[in-house]
Amino acid sequence: MKKYPSHNDEWNQFKVDLREDELIIGDWQVMQAWELPLMKALAKEVTWNHGDILEIGFGMGISSGQIMEYGCKSHTIIEAHPVVAQQAREWAKKQKVPVIVLEGFWQNLIPALTDKFDGILFDTYPLKPEERGMNHFSFIPLSVNLLKKGGVLTYYSDEKLPFRHEHLDLIFTSFKEVKLQYVGGLTPPEDCEYWQENYMIIPVCKLDAEGI
Ligand SMILES: C[S@@+](CC[C@H](N)C(=O)[O-])C[C@H]1O[C@@H](n2cnc3c(N)ncnc32)[C@H](O)[C@@H]1O
């Protein structure tokens, strides 16, 4: 039986095994390389105006790399695991725009953030069984205060068709304008433990010009 961390800080003690095509933390497949088309789609949406980007969860740095490909003014990364955060800092040194890596859990760091962002890309990992498929839910309402007017939140959604109603209700509690985008061409291997569809529906949530 796979072991969830008994509390968030235990996550940080789990062993990190970064391979060419996947990132394993403790017992968990946290990220795999087949997600590239998905990360590319998220990065394209979040860099809509090439502005200031907040990314939560560095993982293998695939989406971070895509954000740089599309271009941004600044890139702030929040990453909880110290080994992954160190990889993010190494990666950051090689980028042409300012990259700030904040090490810690977003739940602890967000309240102290004073900056606002043009785009937020959220892709963490469920650390408790009850967060499976919905680890983004608690962040959605809080994202509004971190976005500039007209800013965009997008994320790894865990959504296929039909899109879950409770998820849509939650999004529309915080945002008035939402695009649901079909990202196809996904090829998760048979042993992928967290996704088996060849597509995912990603929300792109836009804060209107007045803020909500
Ligand atoms: C799925 S990976 C991110 C993958 C990334 N988008 C990529 O393209 O490689 C999730 C990352 O989020 C981190 N993480 C999990 N929970 C977190 C939290 N509450 N706050 C910050 N980082 C978290 C994990 O340590 C892991 O590195």
The ligand as an SDF file (V2000), in Angstrom:
LIG
                    3D

 27 29  0  0  0  0  0  0  0  0999 V2000
    2.8660   17.3750  -10.8870 C   0  0  0  0  0  0  0  0  0  0  0  0
    4.3240   18.1470  -10.2890 S   0  0  0  0  0  0  0  0  0  0  0  0
    4.4050   19.6110  -11.2440 C   0  0  0  0  0  0  0  0  0  0  0  0
    4.7470   19.2920  -12.6600 C   0  0  0  0  0  0  0  0  0  0  0  0
    5.1630   20.4870  -13.4860 C   0  0  0  0  0  0  0  0  0  0  0  0
    4.0160   21.2250  -13.9470 N   0  0  0  0  0  0  0  0  0  0  0  0
    5.9980   20.0500  -14.6690 C   0  0  0  0  0  0  0  0  0  0  0  0
    5.6830   20.4540  -15.7930 O   0  0  0  0  0  0  0  0  0  0  0  0
    6.9720   19.3110  -14.4830 O   0  0  0  0  0  0  0  0  0  0  0  0
    3.7930   18.7080   -8.7060 C   0  0  0  0  0  0  0  0  0  0  0  0
    4.8340   19.4380   -7.8660 C   0  0  0  0  0  0  0  0  0  0  0  0
    4.1360   20.1620   -6.8600 O   0  0  0  0  0  0  0  0  0  0  0  0
    4.8300   20.0780   -5.6340 C   0  0  0  0  0  0  0  0  0  0  0  0
    3.8340   20.2970   -4.5760 N   0  0  0  0  0  0  0  0  0  0  0  0
    2.9230   19.4230   -4.0920 C   0  0  0  0  0  0  0  0  0  0  0  0
    2.1280   20.0030   -3.1830 N   0  0  0  0  0  0  0  0  0  0  0  0
    2.5390   21.3020   -3.0960 C   0  0  0  0  0  0  0  0  0  0  0  0
    2.0990   22.4210   -2.3360 C   0  0  0  0  0  0  0  0  0  0  0  0
    1.0700   22.3220   -1.5000 N   0  0  0  0  0  0  0  0  0  0  0  0
    2.7540   23.5970   -2.4860 N   0  0  0  0  0  0  0  0  0  0  0  0
    3.8020   23.7000   -3.3510 C   0  0  0  0  0  0  0  0  0  0  0  0
    4.2690   22.6700   -4.0910 N   0  0  0  0  0  0  0  0  0  0  0  0
    3.6340   21.4890   -3.9800 C   0  0  0  0  0  0  0  0  0  0  0  0
    5.4470   18.6970   -5.6580 C   0  0  0  0  0  0  0  0  0  0  0  0
    6.5360   18.6020   -4.7510 O   0  0  0  0  0  0  0  0  0  0  0  0
    5.8250   18.5460   -7.1200 C   0  0  0  0  0  0  0  0  0  0  0  0
    7.1340   18.9710   -7.3630 O   0  0  0  0  0  0  0  0  0  0  0  0
  1  2  1  0
  2  3  1  0
  2 10  1  0
  3  4  1  0
  4  5  1  0
  5  6  1  0
  5  7  1  0
  7  8  2  0
  7  9  1  0
 10 11  1  0
 11 12  1  0
 11 26  1  0
 12 13  1  0
 13 14  1  0
 13 24  1  0
 14 15  1  0
 14 23  1  0
 15 16  2  0
 16 17  1  0
 17 18  1  0
 17 23  2  0
 18 19  1  0
 18 20  2  0
 20 21  1  0
 21 22  2  0
 22 23  1  0
 24 25  1  0
 24 26  1  0
 26 27  1  0
M  CHG  2   2   1   9  -1
M  END
$$$$
